[in-house]
Amino acid sequence: MAAYTHTLSLHPDQRTRLLHHRDHDPRPYLRERCAAMLKIADGMTPHAVARHGLLKPRDPDTVYGWLRRYGTMGFGGLLVHQHGGARWRPL
């Protein structure tokens, strides 16, 4: 069985889309996720991106999750599963 490597190869159209959203999207979480995918595609490991490649350190499992969803769902995978922030709970 072949070992899974945590790398990412991007088609030029995919890179262009990630660059555009990294630089211009109004959603900070999406800009961060796009930046992470671009760094992984450029050769950084997901663990290195999580610890040292973003504005603030992330749990490596978080970045591996983004990579896994991008690999299976494409760009739409970066839009789902936003966590954090205040939760509204009924009384």
VENLIN-V43876 format. One record per run of one state. SS is the DSSP state (H for helix, E for strand, - for the rest). FROM is the first residue (numbers start at 0). TO is the last residue. Records with the same first field share a line. If there is no record, write none. Layout:
# VENLIN-V43876
SS=FROM-TO + FROM-TO
This chain:
# VENLIN-V43876
-=0-10 + 24-26 + 41-44 + 53-58 + 73-74 + 79-90
H=11-23 + 27-40 + 45-52 + 59-72 + 75-78
